[in-house]
Amino acid sequence: MKVLIIEDEARAANRLVKLLEKIAPEAEVVDMLESVRDSVKYLKTNSSPDLIFSDIQLADGLSFEIYKQVEVECPIIFTTAFDQYAIEAFNTNGIDYLLKPIEKDRLEQALKKLESLSVKPDMQAVIRMMAGNLPMAKKYKSRFMVKIGEQIKIINTSDIKAFYSFDSASFILTQDKRNYIIDFTLDQVGEMLDPGEFFRVNRKFIVSLAACGQIYAWSNSRLKIEVEGLDEEIVVARERVLKFKAWLDGGK
């Protein structure tokens, strides 16, 4: 089975490859692409794979644009951190819709579903089959517990401006400019938060939408965010600028 992966986050792509190696060792990953433009070019000039794993939000747009420009006959398993695209996914040769981070059990289910379909599946039948099985909206963390001496304090996620790392520890910056240490890494925090409200701009910072009041153009096509209560400059990593702008614009 020849598999094409369309994913602009290297970490997510590598995780998917490792899961496939365990679950479906017979699968051959023919290429890994990062953009709408490169995917359209590839699909127009290469033979069709047997299966496509397709992230939805790519650096240069939504992956649905690929399938509007190229007729793809093979099944697609969509992967995304967002759940609002489910219906459109199932109308675009999608046979399943996996929310990130992808779990081994869910990937196995998706591949078993693929096996149960004919070589050229009846997509309307797939849509009807999936209509009663749309992914449940993921529940995101609504509060964090912090310890101040012997006191336990609860901080609502809505009261947080940013998460940041410093000296091998992770911290919360609240709306009232207070800082609290937390017992999670930023990688763990990133999986707990609503991606519509928080964005990881670089290795050290996750910012809330409410904190992004002052944004400036910076060197090398990057952006700088001034967050009141933090002395350190927050610079959006260059490879994340386009996604950050799309996030600010509501994911469009």
ZAMI-112457 format. One record per residue (C-alpha): residue in three letters; y negated, z negated, x; residue number from 1. Coordinates in steps of 0.2 Angstrom, whole numbers, plus 5000, padded with zeros to 4 digits. Each point is the difference from the previous one (the first is absolute). Layout:
! residues N
+-----+------+------+------+-----+
|  aa |   c2 |   c3 |   c1 |   i |
+-----+------+------+------+-----+
| Ala |    Y |    Z |    X | NUM |
...
+-----+------+------+------+-----+
This chain:
! residues 252
+-----+------+------+------+-----+
|  aa |   c2 |   c3 |   c1 |   i |
+-----+------+------+------+-----+
| Met | 5000 | 5000 | 5000 |   1 |
| Lys | 4984 | 5006 | 5007 |   2 |
| Val | 4985 | 4988 | 4997 |   3 |
| Leu | 4982 | 5002 | 5002 |   4 |
| Ile | 4988 | 4985 | 5001 |   5 |
| Ile | 4982 | 5001 | 4996 |   6 |
| Glu | 4992 | 4984 | 5005 |   7 |
| Asp | 4984 | 4996 | 5009 |   8 |
| Glu | 5004 | 4983 | 5005 |   9 |
| Ala | 5011 | 5000 | 5016 |  10 |
| Arg | 5007 | 4982 | 4996 |  11 |
| Ala | 5005 | 5005 | 4982 |  12 |
| Ala | 5008 | 5017 | 5006 |  13 |
| Asn | 5010 | 4991 | 5014 |  14 |
| Arg | 5006 | 4987 | 4988 |  15 |
| Leu | 5006 | 5013 | 4988 |  16 |
| Val | 5009 | 5009 | 5014 |  17 |
| Lys | 5009 | 4984 | 5005 |  18 |
| Leu | 5005 | 4997 | 4982 |  19 |
| Leu | 5007 | 5017 | 4998 |  20 |
| Glu | 5010 | 4998 | 5017 |  21 |
| Lys | 5009 | 4985 | 4992 |  22 |
| Ile | 5002 | 5006 | 4982 |  23 |
| Ala | 5002 | 5019 | 5002 |  24 |
| Pro | 5005 | 5004 | 5018 |  25 |
| Glu | 5004 | 5018 | 4995 |  26 |
| Ala | 4981 | 5003 | 4996 |  27 |
| Glu | 4991 | 5010 | 5013 |  28 |
| Val | 4981 | 4998 | 5001 |  29 |
| Val | 4994 | 5017 | 5003 |  30 |
| Asp | 4981 | 4995 | 5002 |  31 |
| Met | 4988 | 4987 | 4997 |  32 |
| Leu | 4982 | 5005 | 4994 |  33 |
| Glu | 4984 | 4991 | 4997 |  34 |
| Ser | 4989 | 5010 | 4990 |  35 |
| Val | 4998 | 5012 | 4985 |  36 |
| Arg | 4995 | 5014 | 5011 |  37 |
| Asp | 5014 | 4998 | 5012 |  38 |
| Ser | 5013 | 4998 | 4986 |  39 |
| Val | 4994 | 5016 | 4991 |  40 |
| Lys | 5001 | 5010 | 5016 |  41 |
| Tyr | 5018 | 4993 | 5004 |  42 |
| Leu | 5006 | 5004 | 4982 |  43 |
| Lys | 4993 | 5017 | 5000 |  44 |
| Thr | 5008 | 5005 | 5017 |  45 |
| Asn | 5017 | 4991 | 5000 |  46 |
| Ser | 5015 | 4999 | 4989 |  47 |
| Ser | 5001 | 4987 | 4987 |  48 |
| Pro | 5007 | 4983 | 5004 |  49 |
| Asp | 5013 | 4992 | 4989 |  50 |
| Leu | 4989 | 4985 | 4996 |  51 |
| Ile | 4982 | 4995 | 5003 |  52 |
| Phe | 4993 | 4982 | 5002 |  53 |
| Ser | 4982 | 5002 | 4996 |  54 |
| Asp | 4986 | 4986 | 5002 |  55 |
| Ile | 4987 | 5003 | 4987 |  56 |
| Gln | 4984 | 4995 | 5008 |  57 |
| Leu | 4998 | 5010 | 5016 |  58 |
| Ala | 4985 | 5000 | 5012 |  59 |
| Asp | 4993 | 5017 | 4993 |  60 |
| Gly | 5005 | 4997 | 4982 |  61 |
| Leu | 5013 | 4997 | 4987 |  62 |
| Ser | 5017 | 5008 | 5004 |  63 |
| Phe | 5001 | 5007 | 4982 |  64 |
| Glu | 4988 | 5014 | 5007 |  65 |
| Ile | 5014 | 5006 | 5011 |  66 |
| Tyr | 5011 | 5004 | 4986 |  67 |
| Lys | 4986 | 5009 | 4990 |  68 |
| Gln | 4999 | 5012 | 5015 |  69 |
| Val | 5018 | 5002 | 5004 |  70 |
| Glu | 5014 | 5002 | 4988 |  71 |
| Val | 5013 | 4987 | 5005 |  72 |
| Glu | 5018 | 5001 | 4993 |  73 |
| Cys | 5008 | 4985 | 5008 |  74 |
| Pro | 4999 | 4982 | 4993 |  75 |
| Ile | 4986 | 4988 | 5006 |  76 |
| Ile | 5000 | 4982 | 5002 |  77 |
| Phe | 4983 | 4993 | 5000 |  78 |
| Thr | 4995 | 4985 | 5010 |  79 |
| Thr | 4984 | 4991 | 4998 |  80 |
| Ala | 4991 | 4983 | 5000 |  81 |
| Phe | 4992 | 5004 | 4983 |  82 |
| Asp | 5009 | 5001 | 4983 |  83 |
| Gln | 4987 | 5010 | 4990 |  84 |
| Tyr | 5007 | 5017 | 5005 |  85 |
| Ala | 5017 | 4998 | 4992 |  86 |
| Ile | 4999 | 5012 | 4986 |  87 |
| Glu | 4992 | 5014 | 5010 |  88 |
| Ala | 5014 | 4997 | 5013 |  89 |
| Phe | 5013 | 5003 | 4988 |  90 |
| Asn | 4992 | 5016 | 4994 |  91 |
| Thr | 5000 | 5006 | 5018 |  92 |
| Asn | 5019 | 5002 | 5004 |  93 |
| Gly | 5000 | 4981 | 5003 |  94 |
| Ile | 5017 | 4992 | 4997 |  95 |
| Asp | 4994 | 4982 | 5005 |  96 |
| Tyr | 4985 | 4990 | 5005 |  97 |
| Leu | 5002 | 4987 | 5013 |  98 |
| Leu | 4986 | 4987 | 5002 |  99 |
| Lys | 4997 | 4995 | 5018 | 100 |
| Pro | 5006 | 4991 | 5010 | 101 |
| Ile | 5016 | 5009 | 4996 | 102 |
| Glu | 5015 | 4989 | 4998 | 103 |
| Lys | 5017 | 5005 | 5005 | 104 |
| Asp | 5008 | 4997 | 4983 | 105 |
| Arg | 4987 | 5011 | 4991 | 106 |
| Leu | 5002 | 5014 | 5013 | 107 |
| Glu | 5019 | 5000 | 4997 | 108 |
| Gln | 4997 | 5001 | 4981 | 109 |
| Ala | 4989 | 5015 | 5002 | 110 |
| Leu | 5012 | 5009 | 5011 | 111 |
| Lys | 5014 | 4996 | 4987 | 112 |
| Lys | 4989 | 5007 | 4987 | 113 |
| Leu | 4998 | 5016 | 5010 | 114 |
| Glu | 5019 | 5001 | 5002 | 115 |
| Ser | 5002 | 5000 | 4981 | 116 |
| Leu | 4989 | 5015 | 4998 | 117 |
| Ser | 5005 | 5018 | 5001 | 118 |
| Val | 4994 | 5010 | 5015 | 119 |
| Lys | 4985 | 5006 | 4990 | 120 |
| Pro | 4996 | 4986 | 4988 | 121 |
| Asp | 4994 | 5002 | 4982 | 122 |
| Met | 4983 | 4991 | 5003 | 123 |
| Gln | 4996 | 4998 | 4982 | 124 |
| Ala | 5017 | 4990 | 4999 | 125 |
| Val | 4995 | 4990 | 5015 | 126 |
| Ile | 4983 | 4996 | 4992 | 127 |
| Arg | 5009 | 4994 | 4984 | 128 |
| Met | 5012 | 4990 | 5010 | 129 |
| Met | 4986 | 4991 | 5009 | 130 |
| Ala | 4988 | 4998 | 4986 | 131 |
| Gly | 5008 | 4983 | 4996 | 132 |
| Asn | 5002 | 4995 | 5018 | 133 |
| Leu | 4982 | 5001 | 5007 | 134 |
| Pro | 4997 | 4988 | 5014 | 135 |
| Met | 4994 | 4983 | 4995 | 136 |
| Ala | 4982 | 4997 | 5006 | 137 |
| Lys | 5001 | 4990 | 5016 | 138 |
| Lys | 4994 | 4982 | 4999 | 139 |
| Tyr | 4988 | 4996 | 5014 | 140 |
| Lys | 4996 | 4983 | 5007 | 141 |
| Ser | 4986 | 4992 | 4990 | 142 |
| Arg | 4997 | 4985 | 5010 | 143 |
| Phe | 5003 | 4992 | 5017 | 144 |
| Met | 5004 | 4982 | 5005 | 145 |
| Val | 4991 | 4993 | 5015 | 146 |
| Lys | 5001 | 4984 | 5009 | 147 |
| Ile | 4984 | 4990 | 5005 | 148 |
| Gly | 5006 | 4985 | 5010 | 149 |
| Glu | 5010 | 4990 | 4987 | 150 |
| Gln | 4993 | 5010 | 4985 | 151 |
| Ile | 5007 | 5015 | 4992 | 152 |
| Lys | 4988 | 5013 | 4993 | 153 |
| Ile | 5003 | 5015 | 4988 | 154 |
| Ile | 4990 | 5015 | 5003 | 155 |
| Asn | 5000 | 5014 | 4987 | 156 |
| Thr | 5002 | 5017 | 5008 | 157 |
| Ser | 4985 | 5006 | 4990 | 158 |
| Asp | 4989 | 4987 | 5010 | 159 |
| Ile | 5006 | 5008 | 5017 | 160 |
| Lys | 4988 | 5012 | 5009 | 161 |
| Ala | 5012 | 5004 | 5015 | 162 |
| Phe | 5015 | 4996 | 5009 | 163 |
| Tyr | 5000 | 5001 | 5019 | 164 |
| Ser | 5009 | 4995 | 5016 | 165 |
| Phe | 4994 | 4990 | 5014 | 166 |
| Asp | 5009 | 4992 | 5015 | 167 |
| Ser | 5017 | 5004 | 4993 | 168 |
| Ala | 4996 | 4992 | 4983 | 169 |
| Ser | 4995 | 5007 | 4983 | 170 |
| Phe | 4985 | 4994 | 4990 | 171 |
| Ile | 4992 | 5002 | 4983 | 172 |
| Leu | 4981 | 5002 | 4998 | 173 |
| Thr | 4994 | 4995 | 4983 | 174 |
| Gln | 4985 | 5005 | 4990 | 175 |
| Asp | 4991 | 4984 | 5004 | 176 |
| Lys | 5002 | 5005 | 5019 | 177 |
| Arg | 5014 | 4987 | 5004 | 178 |
| Asn | 5015 | 5003 | 5011 | 179 |
| Tyr | 5017 | 4994 | 4998 | 180 |
| Ile | 5016 | 5003 | 5010 | 181 |
| Ile | 5015 | 5006 | 4991 | 182 |
| Asp | 5019 | 5001 | 5004 | 183 |
| Phe | 5002 | 5019 | 4998 | 184 |
| Thr | 4998 | 5015 | 5012 | 185 |
| Leu | 4988 | 5013 | 4995 | 186 |
| Asp | 5015 | 5012 | 4998 | 187 |
| Gln | 5007 | 4987 | 4987 | 188 |
| Val | 4984 | 4998 | 4991 | 189 |
| Gly | 4997 | 5019 | 4999 | 190 |
| Glu | 5016 | 5001 | 4989 | 191 |
| Met | 4995 | 4986 | 4989 | 192 |
| Leu | 4983 | 5007 | 4995 | 193 |
| Asp | 4994 | 5012 | 4986 | 194 |
| Pro | 4997 | 5016 | 5010 | 195 |
| Gly | 4986 | 5004 | 4987 | 196 |
| Glu | 4991 | 4985 | 5005 | 197 |
| Phe | 5003 | 4998 | 5019 | 198 |
| Phe | 5001 | 5012 | 5014 | 199 |
| Arg | 5007 | 4998 | 5018 | 200 |
| Val | 4986 | 5008 | 5010 | 201 |
| Asn | 5008 | 4997 | 5017 | 202 |
| Arg | 5012 | 4988 | 5009 | 203 |
| Lys | 4989 | 4985 | 4999 | 204 |
| Phe | 4992 | 5001 | 4983 | 205 |
| Ile | 5004 | 5002 | 4981 | 206 |
| Val | 4985 | 5001 | 4989 | 207 |
| Ser | 4997 | 4998 | 4982 | 208 |
| Leu | 4991 | 5013 | 4990 | 209 |
| Ala | 4986 | 4987 | 4996 | 210 |
| Ala | 4997 | 4997 | 5018 | 211 |
| Cys | 4996 | 5018 | 5004 | 212 |
| Gly | 4982 | 5000 | 4995 | 213 |
| Gln | 4992 | 5006 | 5017 | 214 |
| Ile | 5009 | 5015 | 5008 | 215 |
| Tyr | 4993 | 5010 | 5014 | 216 |
| Ala | 5005 | 5016 | 5009 | 217 |
| Trp | 5007 | 4995 | 5017 | 218 |
| Ser | 5005 | 5009 | 5016 | 219 |
| Asn | 5014 | 5013 | 5001 | 220 |
| Ser | 5000 | 5003 | 4981 | 221 |
| Arg | 5004 | 4982 | 4996 | 222 |
| Leu | 4992 | 4988 | 4988 | 223 |
| Lys | 4993 | 4982 | 5003 | 224 |
| Ile | 5000 | 4987 | 4986 | 225 |
| Glu | 4989 | 4985 | 5001 | 226 |
| Val | 5008 | 4985 | 4991 | 227 |
| Glu | 4989 | 4985 | 4997 | 228 |
| Gly | 5007 | 4985 | 5008 | 229 |
| Leu | 5009 | 5009 | 5015 | 230 |
| Asp | 4991 | 5002 | 5016 | 231 |
| Glu | 5012 | 5013 | 5007 | 232 |
| Glu | 4997 | 5019 | 4996 | 233 |
| Ile | 5013 | 5007 | 4989 | 234 |
| Val | 5004 | 5018 | 5004 | 235 |
| Val | 5011 | 5011 | 4989 | 236 |
| Ala | 5013 | 5008 | 5011 | 237 |
| Arg | 4997 | 5019 | 5002 | 238 |
| Glu | 5017 | 5005 | 4993 | 239 |
| Arg | 4996 | 4989 | 4984 | 240 |
| Val | 4983 | 5006 | 4996 | 241 |
| Leu | 5005 | 5013 | 4988 | 242 |
| Lys | 5012 | 4988 | 4990 | 243 |
| Phe | 4986 | 4987 | 5001 | 244 |
| Lys | 4988 | 5012 | 4992 | 245 |
| Ala | 5012 | 5005 | 4986 | 246 |
| Trp | 5004 | 4981 | 4997 | 247 |
| Leu | 4981 | 4997 | 4998 | 248 |
| Asp | 4999 | 5014 | 4988 | 249 |
| Gly | 5014 | 4993 | 4989 | 250 |
| Gly | 5015 | 5009 | 5008 | 251 |
| Lys | 4994 | 5017 | 4995 | 252 |
+-----+------+------+------+-----+
